[in-house]
Amino acid sequence: MADLLEIEGVCAGYEKADVLQGVSLAVKAQSITCLLGANGAGKTTVVRSILGLTPPRAGRIVFDGHDITGLATHRIVAAGVACIPEGRKVFPKLTVEENLRAGAYREPSAAVVAARIADIFRIFPPLAERRNQLAGTMSGGEQAMVSIGRGLMRAPKLLLIDEPSLGLSPRLVRENFNIIRQINERGITVFLVEQNVRQTLAISTWGYVLAKGRVVASGTPADLKEHQEVRDAYFGRA
């Protein structure tokens, strides 16, 4: 498979400090590629750089064969990139269905929007039962479904998912990761940014480890599990 996303030597940060220091990685089409790292490693800055929210100071980002470095966020989204943000961030005073419709705000066809909503309800049956419920009154797991569903409403080529396990119980984390695998099986490329190493490597095809703004390891899940630095830092001695 060809690379759908390429990040080449990216440096990015805030004010005068670079958080990312020459980050390079690639996401193959139709894969689940993960980016692992502890809090403060720079994972969310990678996501923000891809989306144009924290433009790179050096390096470039190529998506689907086009250089998107420095493009406005709405143009990057229009090109086929959708993001499930850290902490889910649903619109709390909108209903489930209104949240989903917000994800397809650029789609002019009412029939296409309706078909996509029906598809989301097939993926997440609990949302169909709660389509008129305010998203802010739902549990963390239900809000995670809304957030993922809203991202899928754009029929993206690439789905960026930032910390999907954050704040969820172990059972809901397992459910969420199973859903991510199912989404990928539909042909959607997933770039998964996480701290939960075991769950993430269980569904990924390739991974990178970020530490202090640099990629310190990359490879298949099996490779990363055997990498001594990764084992010590993220798996412990057990």
N, C-alpha and C positions, 0 to 999 in steps of 0.2 A: 504494500500500500504506500502511496505517496504521502508526504508530509502535508497536513492541512494547515498546521500552525508552526512557524519557525521563529524562535527568539534568538537573536544573534548578538552576543556581546553587550547586552543591555545594562546600562547604568542608570539608576533612577533613585529619587529620594525626595526629601522635603527640605525647604529652605536651602542651606548650604551643605547639608549632609547627604551623602549617597547611602541609601539602604541596600540597593542592588549594585554589585560590583562585578560587571562583566558576565552576567548570567546568559548562558546559551542552553537551549533545549528545543526539542521538537515533539510535536504531537501528530502521530500518523492518523490518517483518515480511518474512521470506524473503529478506533481503538478506545480503550480507557487508559489514559496516561495519568499518572498521579505525581503530585509534588508534595513531598513530605518534609516536615521540619517542625521544630519546637516553636513556641510563642516567641515572637521577635526575630525569627529567622529571615523574614522578608517575604513570606508567601503571599500575603494580601497585597503587598506592593507589586508583585508580579501580576496579579489579577488586575489591579488598577492600571498598570502600564499597558496591558493588552487592551483594556477598554478605553484608553486615552484619558483616564482621569488623573493619572500621574505620568505625563509624557516622559519618555526616555531622554536623558541628557546625552547619551551616546548609545551606539548600536542601532539595530532596527528590528522591526516585527513584521513578518510576512504572513498573511492569511489568505489561503486559497489562491496562492500565486500572486497576490497583490501586496505591495508595501503599504501597510496601514499605520506606520510610525507617525505619530503626531496628528492623525485624523481626529476630527470631532467625534465624541462618543456616539452620537446618533447615527453617524455614517458607518461606524464600526458595527453597531447593532443592525443597521440595514443590510450590511454585507453578509449577515448570517451568524453573528455571535450573540448568544444569550447568556445571562449570568444569574445564578441562584446565589444571592449574597449571604455572607456570614450572618447568622442570627435570623435568617429567613426574611424579616422585614416585609411582612404583608401590609396591605392598607387596612388598618384595623376597623375603620368605620364604613368600609365597603363590604358587601356580601361576598360569599365565595365566588358566585358567578360574576359579579362585578370585578373582582380581582382578576379572574381569568380573562375577561374581556379587555382589561387594561393591558394584558400581555400581547394582545393582537390589535393594538390601537392603530397600527399602520396598514392593516389588512382591510381593503375596501369592500370585499364581498361578504355580505351577511351570511350567505350560505356556507362559505368556507369557515367563518368564525363559529357558526353553529356546529359544523362537522367536527371542528377541533375540540370544542367544549364536550361534545358527546364522546370523543376519543379519550379526553382526560378523565371523564367520569367512568369509562371502562377500565382505565388504569387504576383509578382511585375511587372505588365504589362508595366509600364513606362520604366523599365530597358531593356525590349526586344526592344523597339523603339530606345534606346540609347546604344545598346550593343557595338558600336564602338566608343562611345564618351569617351574622357579622363575623368577619375573620378574626377580629380582636377578641372575641369571646371563646375561641377554640383552644384546644390543648396544643402543646408544642408540637406533637406529632402530626396533628391535623394541619397546623399552620405550615409545617414542612411540606406536606402534600400540596397545599395551596401554592406555595412558593415555587415548587418544582413544576407544577401544572402551569402556572403563569409563564414560566420560562419556556415551556414546550409550546405554548400558544403561538409563538413566532415561527414554529417549524424550523428551528435553527440548524445550521450545519455543525456548529460547535456549541456545546453546553459547558460553561464554566461553573463549577460547583465549589463554593468556598465554605469549608468547615461544615459539612452536612450533619456531623454528629454532635455539634455544639449544643449543650443543654438538653440532650435527649437521653432517655433511659437506655440501658443496653438492649432491651427488646426492640425499641423503636429504632435504634441505630441499625440493628440487623435488618429490620424491615426496610429502612431507607436505602441501605446498600443493595438489597435485593432489587428494589425498584430501579436504582441506578443501573444495575446490570441489565434489567429488562429494557430500559430505555436504549442502552447501547445495542442490544440485540435487534432493535428496530432500525439500526443503521445510523444512529446519531453518535457523533464523536464526542467523547467526554474528557474534559480536563479537570481532574479531581484534586483539590487542594485540601490537605488534611493533616491532622496530628495523629489520628487513630491509625497506627501503622498496620496492625494485624488485619483489621477489617478492610482497609484500603488495598493492601497487597493481595488479599484474597480474591478481589474482583478485577485487578488491574492487569494489563498486558505489558506495561513498561512503566518504570518509575524513575524519579529524580529525588535526591535529598538535598535540601537547602540548609545551610548553616552560615550565619553571619553574612547573609547577602551573597553567598557563593554556592554554586553547585559542587558538592563534595563527593557525590556518588551517583551513579546511574546504572540501569540494567533491568533485567527481568526481575519479577518478584523473588524468584529463587536466588538470583545473584545478590539482591539487596539483603535478603535474610542471612546470607553467608558473609557479607561484608563486615569485617571486624568492627570498624568504626561505627557502622550503622547498628550492629548488634549491641554494642556497649551503650550507645547514646539513646536508642529508641526501643530496644527489646529488653535491656537489662541482662542480668547474668543467668536468669532462669532458663 
